[in-house]
Amino acid sequence: MRKIVIGLWVALFLCPFGLKAQTYPFRDETLPIESRVEDLLGRLTLDEKIDLLRATSPAIPRLGIEKYYHGNEALHGIVRPGKFTVFPQAIALAASWDPAFLESVAGTISDEARARWNQLERGKLQKDQFSDLLTFWSPTVNMARDPRWGRTPETYGEDPFLTGEMGAAFVRGLQGYDQRYLKVVSTPKHFTANNEEHNRFECNAIISEKDLREYYLPAFESCVRRGKAASIMSAYNAINGVPCSANPWLLTKVLREDWGFDGYVVSDCGAVGCIVDDHHFAKMYETAAQMALHSGLDLECGDNIFIEPLKKAIELCMVSEEDVNTAARRILTARMRLGIFDNPENNPYNKLSPDIVGCPEHREKALQMARESIVLMKNDKGTLPLKKGKVRSIAVVGINAESCEFGDYSGEPVTKPVSILEGIRAAAGKGIRVEHAPWEEDWTAAKKIAGNCDMVIAVMGINKDIEREGQDRTYIGLPENQQAFLKEMYRVNPNMTLVVVAGSSLALLWEKLNIPAIVNAWYPGQEGGTAVADVLFGKYNPAGRLPLTYYYSLDDLPAFDDYDISKRTYKYFEGDVLFPFGFGLSYTTFKYSALEVLDKGDILEVSFNLKNTGRYDGDEVAQVYVRLPEYEGKAPLKELRGFSRVHLKKGESKRVTIPLRREDLRYWSESKKAFVVPEGQPFVMVGASSGDIRLEK
């Protein structure tokens, strides 16, 4: 009885304080978000507001506000904490040319994020920075303008339109579709022209406004306008002498005024310090804090400048409290939209069960995306698919046969990943003997088994030792030891298929001239081995398409630090290439006919007949390129403005319609300092790749 009395007394004593905490207007879900944010902002001290502007934002116990750690990675699955579904790397996602499926994949990734967040008692048990599960620094939508760039695997390729379509789809899928709540925050990065690793902290990219507007910026614009990204990450580099994290033209004029962005901007990690230490654009950290905030940067990743230096800048009247309020307001708005100040029962994402993480349905989706991403690059004399009645023994060799290469920023799968060797063994079954020699640079064991088998499958390529954040390439062929190995295997047994595991383009000239079949598997994720085997044995008809141009050598390219786009990519390059942008073969054939272009005002409707004229069911990726009727400066040869991945059974025909947005048929006028949409019809080209145009009008 005494315990009950004491309990009642404690409850009565604390009740007013509990009610007060619960009845703050910022916790009132019936109020508009703007009103709730202003109420909370008005209750914070200046130091508490400053604490909001750092990636590892501490708790505010007096208001019942828990810590909030920004930042995690989700390019192709969540990196941490724990194990998740690992999808193919981003460049492989782009090779699917399937934004609708990518959007679904992104939704699966953020489902797993919320499910793990729920498992960790809605983040309470998650203590490590850059490991929380509501804010992701993905996708990477920088342009892969040069094959030397080490972060090419993280991107969606060299084309701004394809990147914009895939990037916006990824953002939408990640953030979800609830009318009230964000599932997670998506942060497209690195804004903008982040394209070199060897000098990334001090790089100063010299780029005309025309190239910026037409090439380096449109994918970000698409993520903002059509993806509705809630955040953007600024880049380490400078543009035309001004660091991106202290660039008001970039962060305010373009991003907020031109595009209508209403989210918050976070720096790349340590980038605000780079304003002083690497760019020498400011002499003091206090000045860097002032420049960044006044330019439109809201949140610092790095927990350095936006703490003591910012406080000192305020004391020196370099920064006002209202400057801090502006940034804090944007950050708090995102937190409100995530629902972390609301009753947890009202947020549908809080009902996602941890059981879905790595579940069979998600593994199947990873498998299907891996299948869709694989590009058949060569297939002489019907080498593929392998036929069990004709091929009785296979030698599987090569550096990447046993390994499962995921690429940079990759998590660990819940279930054991499938290597290409394991996938081939499973697909071969009892009817085909599969032999394997572990990778050895002296080739003795491999030569022996290669000479004793009907077919050699050589699994070669590169990995994070060669291309990753902080590591550019200086050579774009296969490593020399791998080339020597391949040539020796080919001498022993020329009945060979090359499977390439890599995240960027490779100069495969000897390989193209000699090896009968080449399959590009990219970094195919946890189910990659099964997907590759499905393609090799014909269970799946490949339809991936290259999101990059494959050049013969670096001699075809200008200097790495030359950002003039008129010298690069399929849009301008007039020389011969190894494999063109958009290229990919199939086990079947397709016929295009009856092109029609209808002007419907805001939409230009491109229609044509597509027929599967071969012996297999399969997908075709029909691509629409345009050349504008007028242009200022050096006109592109062609520009991708629409595409569709179409499934056709053998013998089946479809009328395919691809809408082109009129607003995308534009060029930047340097004289008018604005985009111009020319009057009249563009020249329309429809085909199977940028180098294989079938219809024109």
BELHUHU-V790493 format. One record per pair of residues at least 4 apart in sequence whose ideal C-beta (glycine too) atoms are under 7 Angstrom apart, sorted by the first residue. I is the first residue (numbers start at 1). GAP is how many residues later the second one is. If there is no record, write none. Layout:
i=(I | I)
gap=(GAP | GAP)
This chain:
i=(1 | 2 | 3 | 4 | 5 | 6 | 7 | 8 | 9 | 10 | 11 | 14 | 15 | 16 | 17 | 18 | 19 | 21 | 22 | 24 | 25 | 25 | 25 | 25 | 26 | 26 | 26 | 26 | 27 | 28 | 29 | 29 | 29 | 31 | 31 | 33 | 33 | 33 | 33 | 34 | 35 | 36 | 36 | 37 | 37 | 37 | 37 | 37 | 38 | 39 | 40 | 40 | 41 | 41 | 41 | 41 | 43 | 44 | 44 | 46 | 46 | 46 | 47 | 48 | 49 | 49 | 49 | 50 | 50 | 50 | 50 | 51 | 51 | 52 | 52 | 52 | 52 | 53 | 53 | 53 | 53 | 53 | 53 | 53 | 53 | 54 | 54 | 54 | 54 | 55 | 55 | 55 | 55 | 55 | 55 | 55 | 55 | 56 | 56 | 56 | 57 | 57 | 58 | 59 | 59 | 59 | 60 | 66 | 68 | 69 | 69 | 70 | 70 | 70 | 71 | 71 | 71 | 71 | 72 | 72 | 72 | 72 | 72 | 72 | 72 | 72 | 72 | 73 | 73 | 73 | 73 | 73 | 74 | 74 | 74 | 74 | 74 | 74 | 75 | 75 | 75 | 75 | 75 | 75 | 76 | 76 | 76 | 76 | 76 | 76 | 76 | 77 | 77 | 77 | 77 | 77 | 77 | 78 | 78 | 78 | 78 | 78 | 79 | 79 | 79 | 80 | 80 | 81 | 81 | 81 | 82 | 83 | 83 | 83 | 83 | 83 | 84 | 84 | 84 | 84 | 84 | 85 | 85 | 85 | 85 | 85 | 85 | 85 | 85 | 85 | 86 | 86 | 86 | 86 | 86 | 86 | 86 | 87 | 87 | 87 | 87 | 88 | 88 | 88 | 88 | 88 | 88 | 88 | 88 | 88 | 88 | 89 | 89 | 89 | 89 | 89 | 89 | 90 | 90 | 90 | 90 | 90 | 90 | 90 | 91 | 91 | 91 | 91 | 91 | 91 | 91 | 91 | 91 | 92 | 92 | 92 | 92 | 93 | 93 | 93 | 93 | 94 | 94 | 94 | 94 | 94 | 95 | 95 | 95 | 95 | 95 | 95 | 95 | 96 | 96 | 96 | 96 | 96 | 96 | 97 | 97 | 97 | 97 | 98 | 98 | 98 | 99 | 99 | 99 | 99 | 100 | 101 | 101 | 101 | 102 | 102 | 102 | 102 | 103 | 103 | 103 | 103 | 103 | 104 | 104 | 105 | 105 | 105 | 105 | 106 | 106 | 106 | 106 | 107 | 107 | 108 | 108 | 108 | 109 | 109 | 110 | 110 | 110 | 110 | 110 | 111 | 111 | 111 | 112 | 112 | 112 | 113 | 113 | 113 | 114 | 114 | 114 | 114 | 115 | 115 | 115 | 115 | 115 | 115 | 116 | 116 | 116 | 116 | 117 | 117 | 117 | 117 | 118 | 118 | 118 | 118 | 119 | 120 | 120 | 120 | 121 | 122 | 122 | 123 | 123 | 126 | 126 | 134 | 134 | 134 | 135 | 135 | 135 | 136 | 136 | 136 | 136 | 136 | 137 | 137 | 137 | 138 | 138 | 139 | 139 | 139 | 140 | 140 | 140 | 140 | 141 | 141 | 141 | 141 | 141 | 141 | 141 | 142 | 142 | 142 | 142 | 143 | 143 | 143 | 143 | 143 | 144 | 144 | 144 | 144 | 144 | 144 | 145 | 145 | 145 | 145 | 145 | 146 | 146 | 146 | 146 | 147 | 147 | 147 | 147 | 147 | 147 | 148 | 148 | 148 | 148 | 148 | 149 | 149 | 149 | 149 | 150 | 150 | 150 | 150 | 150 | 150 | 150 | 150 | 151 | 151 | 151 | 152 | 152 | 152 | 153 | 153 | 153 | 153 | 153 | 153 | 154 | 154 | 155 | 156 | 156 | 156 | 156 | 156 | 157 | 157 | 157 | 157 | 158 | 158 | 158 | 158 | 158 | 159 | 159 | 159 | 159 | 160 | 160 | 160 | 160 | 161 | 161 | 161 | 162 | 162 | 162 | 163 | 163 | 164 | 164 | 164 | 164 | 165 | 165 | 166 | 167 | 167 | 167 | 167 | 167 | 167 | 168 | 168 | 168 | 168 | 168 | 169 | 170 | 171 | 171 | 171 | 171 | 171 | 171 | 172 | 174 | 174 | 175 | 175 | 175 | 175 | 175 | 176 | 176 | 178 | 178 | 181 | 181 | 181 | 181 | 181 | 182 | 182 | 182 | 183 | 185 | 185 | 185 | 185 | 186 | 186 | 187 | 187 | 187 | 187 | 188 | 188 | 188 | 188 | 189 | 190 | 190 | 190 | 190 | 190 | 191 | 191 | 191 | 191 | 191 | 191 | 191 | 192 | 192 | 192 | 192 | 192 | 192 | 193 | 193 | 193 | 193 | 193 | 193 | 193 | 194 | 194 | 194 | 194 | 196 | 196 | 196 | 196 | 196 | 197 | 197 | 197 | 197 | 198 | 199 | 200 | 200 | 201 | 201 | 201 | 202 | 202 | 203 | 203 | 204 | 204 | 204 | 205 | 205 | 205 | 205 | 206 | 206 | 207 | 207 | 207 | 207 | 207 | 207 | 208 | 209 | 209 | 209 | 210 | 210 | 210 | 210 | 211 | 211 | 211 | 211 | 211 | 212 | 212 | 213 | 213 | 214 | 214 | 215 | 217 | 217 | 218 | 219 | 220 | 221 | 221 | 222 | 222 | 223 | 223 | 224 | 224 | 224 | 225 | 229 | 230 | 230 | 230 | 231 | 231 | 231 | 231 | 232 | 232 | 232 | 232 | 233 | 233 | 234 | 234 | 234 | 234 | 234 | 234 | 234 | 234 | 235 | 235 | 236 | 236 | 236 | 237 | 238 | 238 | 238 | 238 | 239 | 239 | 239 | 242 | 242 | 243 | 243 | 243 | 243 | 243 | 244 | 245 | 245 | 245 | 245 | 245 | 245 | 246 | 246 | 246 | 246 | 246 | 246 | 247 | 247 | 248 | 248 | 248 | 248 | 248 | 249 | 249 | 250 | 250 | 251 | 251 | 251 | 251 | 251 | 252 | 252 | 252 | 252 | 253 | 253 | 254 | 254 | 255 | 255 | 255 | 256 | 256 | 263 | 263 | 264 | 264 | 264 | 264 | 264 | 265 | 265 | 265 | 266 | 266 | 266 | 267 | 267 | 267 | 267 | 267 | 267 | 268 | 269 | 269 | 270 | 270 | 272 | 272 | 272 | 272 | 272 | 272 | 273 | 273 | 273 | 273 | 273 | 274 | 274 | 275 | 275 | 275 | 275 | 275 | 275 | 276 | 276 | 276 | 276 | 276 | 282 | 282 | 282 | 283 | 285 | 285 | 285 | 286 | 286 | 286 | 286 | 286 | 286 | 287 | 288 | 288 | 289 | 289 | 289 | 289 | 289 | 289 | 289 | 290 | 290 | 290 | 290 | 291 | 292 | 293 | 293 | 293 | 293 | 294 | 298 | 298 | 298 | 299 | 300 | 300 | 300 | 303 | 305 | 305 | 306 | 308 | 309 | 310 | 310 | 311 | 312 | 313 | 313 | 314 | 319 | 319 | 321 | 322 | 324 | 325 | 327 | 328 | 329 | 331 | 332 | 333 | 334 | 335 | 335 | 336 | 339 | 342 | 342 | 344 | 352 | 355 | 356 | 357 | 358 | 358 | 358 | 358 | 358 | 360 | 361 | 362 | 363 | 363 | 363 | 364 | 365 | 366 | 366 | 366 | 366 | 367 | 367 | 367 | 367 | 368 | 369 | 370 | 370 | 370 | 370 | 370 | 370 | 371 | 371 | 371 | 371 | 372 | 372 | 373 | 373 | 373 | 374 | 374 | 374 | 374 | 374 | 374 | 374 | 374 | 375 | 375 | 375 | 375 | 375 | 375 | 376 | 376 | 376 | 376 | 376 | 377 | 377 | 377 | 377 | 377 | 378 | 378 | 378 | 379 | 379 | 379 | 379 | 380 | 380 | 381 | 383 | 383 | 383 | 384 | 384 | 384 | 385 | 385 | 385 | 385 | 386 | 386 | 386 | 386 | 387 | 388 | 388 | 391 | 391 | 391 | 392 | 392 | 392 | 393 | 393 | 393 | 393 | 393 | 394 | 394 | 394 | 394 | 394 | 394 | 394 | 394 | 395 | 395 | 395 | 395 | 395 | 396 | 396 | 396 | 396 | 396 | 396 | 396 | 397 | 397 | 397 | 397 | 397 | 397 | 397 | 398 | 398 | 398 | 398 | 399 | 399 | 399 | 400 | 400 | 400 | 400 | 400 | 400 | 401 | 401 | 401 | 401 | 401 | 402 | 402 | 402 | 403 | 404 | 404 | 404 | 405 | 405 | 405 | 406 | 406 | 406 | 407 | 407 | 407 | 408 | 408 | 408 | 413 | 413 | 417 | 418 | 418 | 418 | 418 | 418 | 418 | 418 | 419 | 419 | 420 | 420 | 420 | 420 | 420 | 420 | 421 | 421 | 422 | 422 | 423 | 423 | 423 | 423 | 423 | 424 | 424 | 424 | 424 | 424 | 425 | 426 | 427 | 427 | 428 | 428 | 435 | 435 | 437 | 437 | 437 | 440 | 440 | 441 | 443 | 443 | 443 | 444 | 445 | 446 | 446 | 447 | 447 | 447 | 448 | 449 | 450 | 450 | 450 | 450 | 451 | 451 | 453 | 454 | 455 | 455 | 456 | 456 | 456 | 456 | 457 | 457 | 458 | 458 | 458 | 458 | 459 | 459 | 460 | 460 | 460 | 460 | 460 | 461 | 461 | 461 | 462 | 462 | 462 | 464 | 466 | 466 | 467 | 467 | 467 | 467 | 476 | 476 | 476 | 476 | 477 | 477 | 477 | 478 | 478 | 478 | 480 | 481 | 482 | 483 | 483 | 484 | 485 | 486 | 486 | 487 | 488 | 489 | 489 | 490 | 490 | 490 | 490 | 496 | 496 | 497 | 497 | 497 | 497 | 498 | 498 | 498 | 499 | 499 | 499 | 500 | 500 | 500 | 500 | 500 | 501 | 501 | 502 | 502 | 503 | 503 | 504 | 505 | 505 | 505 | 505 | 507 | 507 | 507 | 507 | 508 | 508 | 508 | 509 | 509 | 509 | 510 | 511 | 511 | 512 | 512 | 519 | 519 | 521 | 521 | 524 | 524 | 524 | 527 | 528 | 529 | 530 | 531 | 532 | 533 | 534 | 534 | 535 | 535 | 538 | 541 | 541 | 541 | 541 | 541 | 541 | 542 | 543 | 543 | 543 | 543 | 543 | 543 | 543 | 544 | 545 | 545 | 545 | 545 | 545 | 546 | 546 | 546 | 546 | 546 | 546 | 548 | 549 | 549 | 549 | 549 | 549 | 549 | 550 | 550 | 550 | 551 | 551 | 551 | 551 | 552 | 552 | 556 | 557 | 558 | 558 | 562 | 565 | 565 | 566 | 566 | 567 | 568 | 568 | 569 | 570 | 570 | 570 | 571 | 571 | 571 | 571 | 572 | 572 | 573 | 579 | 580 | 580 | 580 | 581 | 581 | 582 | 582 | 582 | 583 | 583 | 584 | 586 | 587 | 587 | 588 | 588 | 588 | 588 | 588 | 588 | 589 | 589 | 590 | 590 | 590 | 590 | 590 | 591 | 591 | 592 | 592 | 592 | 592 | 592 | 593 | 593 | 594 | 594 | 595 | 595 | 595 | 595 | 596 | 597 | 597 | 597 | 597 | 597 | 598 | 599 | 599 | 600 | 602 | 603 | 603 | 603 | 603 | 604 | 604 | 604 | 605 | 605 | 606 | 606 | 606 | 606 | 606 | 606 | 607 | 607 | 607 | 608 | 608 | 608 | 609 | 609 | 610 | 610 | 610 | 610 | 610 | 610 | 610 | 611 | 612 | 612 | 612 | 612 | 612 | 612 | 614 | 615 | 616 | 617 | 617 | 618 | 619 | 619 | 619 | 620 | 620 | 621 | 621 | 622 | 622 | 622 | 622 | 622 | 622 | 623 | 623 | 623 | 623 | 623 | 624 | 624 | 624 | 624 | 624 | 624 | 624 | 625 | 625 | 625 | 625 | 625 | 625 | 626 | 626 | 626 | 626 | 626 | 626 | 626 | 627 | 627 | 627 | 627 | 628 | 628 | 628 | 628 | 629 | 629 | 629 | 629 | 630 | 631 | 631 | 632 | 632 | 632 | 638 | 638 | 641 | 641 | 641 | 642 | 642 | 642 | 643 | 644 | 644 | 646 | 646 | 648 | 648 | 660 | 660 | 662 | 663 | 665 | 665 | 666 | 666 | 666 | 667 | 668 | 669 | 669 | 672 | 684 | 684 | 685 | 685 | 686 | 686 | 687 | 687 | 687 | 688 | 688)
gap=(4 | 4 | 4 | 4 | 4 | 4 | 4 | 4 | 4 | 4 | 4 | 4 | 4 | 4 | 4 | 4 | 4 | 43 | 5 | 15 | 6 | 10 | 11 | 14 | 10 | 13 | 14 | 315 | 314 | 8 | 313 | 314 | 317 | 4 | 5 | 4 | 300 | 303 | 304 | 4 | 4 | 4 | 300 | 4 | 292 | 295 | 296 | 299 | 4 | 4 | 4 | 292 | 284 | 287 | 288 | 291 | 20 | 4 | 5 | 4 | 275 | 278 | 4 | 12 | 275 | 276 | 279 | 256 | 260 | 261 | 274 | 6 | 7 | 5 | 276 | 279 | 280 | 245 | 246 | 247 | 253 | 271 | 274 | 275 | 278 | 246 | 249 | 252 | 253 | 14 | 15 | 16 | 74 | 244 | 245 | 246 | 248 | 13 | 73 | 247 | 10 | 11 | 9 | 6 | 7 | 8 | 5 | 58 | 267 | 60 | 63 | 65 | 196 | 229 | 59 | 64 | 66 | 230 | 6 | 7 | 8 | 58 | 59 | 60 | 61 | 63 | 64 | 6 | 63 | 64 | 65 | 336 | 4 | 35 | 39 | 62 | 64 | 100 | 15 | 63 | 64 | 65 | 79 | 334 | 10 | 11 | 12 | 13 | 14 | 17 | 449 | 7 | 8 | 9 | 10 | 32 | 334 | 6 | 31 | 34 | 35 | 333 | 330 | 331 | 332 | 51 | 331 | 45 | 47 | 50 | 34 | 275 | 328 | 329 | 330 | 331 | 28 | 273 | 274 | 327 | 330 | 23 | 27 | 273 | 277 | 278 | 281 | 328 | 329 | 441 | 280 | 320 | 324 | 325 | 327 | 439 | 440 | 18 | 279 | 282 | 438 | 4 | 5 | 281 | 282 | 285 | 434 | 435 | 436 | 437 | 440 | 64 | 317 | 318 | 414 | 433 | 434 | 4 | 49 | 50 | 63 | 64 | 65 | 66 | 4 | 61 | 62 | 64 | 66 | 412 | 413 | 431 | 456 | 281 | 430 | 431 | 432 | 9 | 73 | 276 | 280 | 62 | 63 | 68 | 72 | 453 | 278 | 280 | 427 | 449 | 450 | 451 | 452 | 5 | 6 | 273 | 276 | 277 | 448 | 448 | 524 | 546 | 548 | 4 | 274 | 547 | 4 | 66 | 67 | 70 | 4 | 4 | 268 | 271 | 4 | 64 | 67 | 68 | 4 | 66 | 67 | 69 | 70 | 4 | 69 | 4 | 68 | 260 | 264 | 4 | 64 | 67 | 68 | 4 | 66 | 4 | 254 | 257 | 4 | 65 | 4 | 64 | 66 | 73 | 74 | 4 | 241 | 245 | 4 | 244 | 245 | 4 | 20 | 71 | 4 | 69 | 235 | 238 | 4 | 237 | 238 | 239 | 241 | 242 | 4 | 17 | 238 | 241 | 5 | 6 | 16 | 17 | 4 | 232 | 234 | 236 | 235 | 4 | 5 | 6 | 4 | 222 | 228 | 9 | 10 | 5 | 6 | 50 | 51 | 204 | 49 | 50 | 52 | 38 | 48 | 49 | 50 | 51 | 50 | 52 | 96 | 48 | 49 | 28 | 31 | 49 | 11 | 14 | 15 | 49 | 15 | 22 | 26 | 47 | 78 | 79 | 82 | 13 | 48 | 52 | 53 | 15 | 17 | 20 | 72 | 73 | 5 | 8 | 11 | 13 | 14 | 404 | 13 | 50 | 420 | 423 | 424 | 49 | 411 | 414 | 422 | 5 | 326 | 329 | 357 | 358 | 404 | 324 | 325 | 326 | 328 | 412 | 46 | 47 | 48 | 323 | 47 | 317 | 318 | 319 | 320 | 321 | 322 | 323 | 4 | 46 | 318 | 315 | 351 | 352 | 254 | 255 | 314 | 350 | 351 | 370 | 254 | 255 | 8 | 6 | 7 | 10 | 11 | 391 | 5 | 6 | 390 | 391 | 389 | 390 | 391 | 411 | 423 | 4 | 388 | 422 | 481 | 4 | 55 | 58 | 59 | 4 | 479 | 480 | 4 | 385 | 478 | 4 | 56 | 4 | 54 | 55 | 58 | 4 | 57 | 4 | 4 | 21 | 52 | 55 | 56 | 60 | 4 | 54 | 55 | 58 | 59 | 4 | 4 | 4 | 15 | 17 | 52 | 56 | 58 | 55 | 10 | 12 | 7 | 8 | 9 | 11 | 55 | 6 | 7 | 5 | 170 | 156 | 157 | 158 | 166 | 168 | 48 | 155 | 156 | 166 | 45 | 46 | 149 | 153 | 43 | 44 | 44 | 45 | 46 | 79 | 32 | 35 | 41 | 44 | 44 | 4 | 43 | 44 | 45 | 78 | 29 | 41 | 42 | 43 | 44 | 53 | 59 | 24 | 25 | 28 | 43 | 52 | 58 | 12 | 14 | 23 | 42 | 44 | 46 | 370 | 6 | 41 | 42 | 43 | 4 | 7 | 276 | 364 | 365 | 272 | 273 | 274 | 275 | 274 | 4 | 36 | 37 | 35 | 73 | 77 | 76 | 77 | 34 | 35 | 33 | 34 | 37 | 32 | 33 | 34 | 358 | 34 | 357 | 4 | 5 | 9 | 32 | 33 | 356 | 4 | 4 | 459 | 461 | 4 | 423 | 458 | 460 | 4 | 5 | 352 | 353 | 354 | 4 | 5 | 4 | 455 | 453 | 454 | 350 | 4 | 37 | 4 | 4 | 4 | 4 | 38 | 4 | 5 | 4 | 6 | 5 | 35 | 37 | 34 | 34 | 33 | 104 | 107 | 32 | 33 | 35 | 103 | 23 | 29 | 31 | 33 | 33 | 35 | 10 | 11 | 17 | 31 | 33 | 34 | 37 | 63 | 9 | 33 | 32 | 35 | 38 | 7 | 4 | 5 | 6 | 41 | 5 | 8 | 11 | 4 | 5 | 4 | 31 | 32 | 36 | 38 | 6 | 22 | 26 | 27 | 30 | 47 | 52 | 29 | 35 | 42 | 45 | 46 | 49 | 4 | 48 | 4 | 5 | 46 | 47 | 48 | 4 | 5 | 4 | 5 | 4 | 14 | 44 | 45 | 46 | 4 | 5 | 43 | 44 | 4 | 5 | 4 | 5 | 4 | 6 | 41 | 5 | 40 | 67 | 71 | 34 | 35 | 66 | 67 | 70 | 31 | 32 | 33 | 32 | 33 | 35 | 4 | 5 | 30 | 33 | 34 | 35 | 33 | 32 | 33 | 4 | 32 | 16 | 20 | 28 | 30 | 33 | 34 | 4 | 15 | 29 | 31 | 32 | 4 | 5 | 4 | 6 | 7 | 13 | 16 | 17 | 6 | 7 | 8 | 9 | 12 | 5 | 6 | 9 | 4 | 4 | 20 | 24 | 4 | 23 | 26 | 27 | 30 | 32 | 4 | 4 | 17 | 4 | 16 | 17 | 20 | 21 | 24 | 30 | 4 | 23 | 28 | 29 | 4 | 5 | 4 | 26 | 30 | 34 | 29 | 29 | 32 | 33 | 32 | 4 | 5 | 6 | 4 | 4 | 5 | 4 | 4 | 4 | 4 | 9 | 4 | 4 | 5 | 6 | 5 | 4 | 5 | 4 | 4 | 4 | 4 | 4 | 4 | 4 | 4 | 4 | 4 | 4 | 5 | 6 | 5 | 8 | 4 | 5 | 6 | 4 | 4 | 6 | 57 | 4 | 5 | 55 | 56 | 57 | 4 | 4 | 4 | 4 | 52 | 164 | 4 | 4 | 4 | 159 | 160 | 161 | 4 | 160 | 163 | 164 | 4 | 4 | 4 | 154 | 155 | 157 | 158 | 161 | 160 | 163 | 164 | 169 | 171 | 172 | 149 | 151 | 171 | 145 | 146 | 147 | 157 | 158 | 161 | 168 | 170 | 145 | 167 | 169 | 170 | 171 | 209 | 143 | 166 | 208 | 209 | 210 | 141 | 142 | 143 | 202 | 208 | 134 | 139 | 140 | 4 | 5 | 138 | 206 | 136 | 137 | 135 | 114 | 133 | 134 | 113 | 133 | 152 | 151 | 152 | 153 | 202 | 5 | 69 | 150 | 151 | 4 | 43 | 44 | 41 | 63 | 64 | 40 | 41 | 62 | 39 | 40 | 42 | 60 | 61 | 30 | 34 | 38 | 40 | 59 | 60 | 61 | 63 | 40 | 54 | 55 | 58 | 61 | 5 | 25 | 28 | 38 | 40 | 61 | 63 | 4 | 40 | 49 | 53 | 59 | 61 | 92 | 41 | 60 | 61 | 62 | 40 | 61 | 83 | 5 | 20 | 59 | 60 | 61 | 101 | 18 | 19 | 20 | 35 | 58 | 17 | 19 | 36 | 16 | 13 | 15 | 124 | 58 | 96 | 118 | 4 | 117 | 119 | 57 | 96 | 116 | 56 | 60 | 61 | 4 | 113 | 109 | 4 | 5 | 108 | 109 | 110 | 111 | 112 | 4 | 110 | 4 | 39 | 79 | 108 | 109 | 112 | 4 | 15 | 4 | 107 | 4 | 106 | 107 | 109 | 110 | 4 | 10 | 33 | 109 | 112 | 9 | 107 | 106 | 110 | 4 | 6 | 14 | 18 | 8 | 9 | 12 | 5 | 6 | 40 | 4 | 42 | 45 | 4 | 4 | 4 | 43 | 4 | 41 | 45 | 4 | 4 | 6 | 39 | 42 | 43 | 41 | 42 | 40 | 41 | 40 | 42 | 33 | 37 | 39 | 40 | 40 | 42 | 28 | 31 | 38 | 40 | 40 | 42 | 18 | 22 | 26 | 38 | 40 | 39 | 40 | 41 | 4 | 5 | 40 | 4 | 5 | 7 | 4 | 6 | 36 | 37 | 29 | 30 | 31 | 78 | 6 | 29 | 30 | 4 | 5 | 28 | 4 | 4 | 4 | 4 | 27 | 4 | 4 | 4 | 25 | 4 | 4 | 4 | 7 | 4 | 6 | 24 | 25 | 19 | 20 | 19 | 20 | 22 | 39 | 13 | 17 | 20 | 20 | 22 | 33 | 6 | 18 | 19 | 20 | 21 | 20 | 22 | 4 | 20 | 19 | 20 | 44 | 43 | 44 | 45 | 46 | 44 | 45 | 46 | 71 | 4 | 10 | 70 | 4 | 43 | 69 | 4 | 4 | 7 | 6 | 66 | 13 | 16 | 7 | 11 | 4 | 7 | 8 | 4 | 4 | 4 | 4 | 4 | 4 | 4 | 5 | 6 | 5 | 7 | 49 | 45 | 46 | 47 | 75 | 76 | 77 | 44 | 41 | 43 | 75 | 76 | 77 | 78 | 102 | 40 | 37 | 38 | 39 | 76 | 144 | 4 | 33 | 35 | 36 | 37 | 38 | 33 | 20 | 21 | 24 | 28 | 31 | 32 | 27 | 28 | 29 | 5 | 6 | 26 | 27 | 4 | 26 | 19 | 11 | 4 | 9 | 5 | 4 | 7 | 6 | 68 | 5 | 4 | 5 | 4 | 10 | 11 | 120 | 65 | 66 | 67 | 68 | 64 | 65 | 4 | 4 | 109 | 110 | 111 | 108 | 109 | 41 | 107 | 108 | 106 | 108 | 37 | 32 | 29 | 31 | 24 | 26 | 27 | 28 | 30 | 62 | 24 | 25 | 20 | 21 | 22 | 23 | 30 | 20 | 22 | 16 | 18 | 94 | 102 | 103 | 15 | 16 | 14 | 15 | 13 | 91 | 100 | 102 | 11 | 7 | 9 | 84 | 87 | 100 | 7 | 5 | 82 | 5 | 60 | 56 | 57 | 58 | 59 | 56 | 58 | 61 | 52 | 54 | 18 | 36 | 52 | 54 | 78 | 80 | 48 | 49 | 50 | 48 | 78 | 87 | 44 | 46 | 10 | 12 | 36 | 38 | 43 | 44 | 46 | 42 | 6 | 36 | 37 | 38 | 39 | 40 | 36 | 35 | 34 | 32 | 33 | 30 | 26 | 27 | 28 | 26 | 28 | 22 | 24 | 21 | 22 | 24 | 34 | 36 | 64 | 17 | 20 | 64 | 65 | 66 | 17 | 18 | 19 | 34 | 36 | 60 | 62 | 13 | 14 | 15 | 16 | 60 | 65 | 12 | 13 | 15 | 39 | 56 | 57 | 58 | 8 | 11 | 55 | 56 | 37 | 39 | 50 | 54 | 49 | 51 | 52 | 53 | 48 | 4 | 36 | 35 | 37 | 38 | 47 | 52 | 19 | 23 | 24 | 16 | 17 | 18 | 15 | 12 | 14 | 8 | 10 | 4 | 6 | 4 | 5 | 15 | 14 | 12 | 17 | 9 | 10 | 11 | 9 | 7 | 5 | 7 | 4 | 12 | 13 | 8 | 11 | 8 | 9 | 5 | 6 | 7 | 4 | 6)
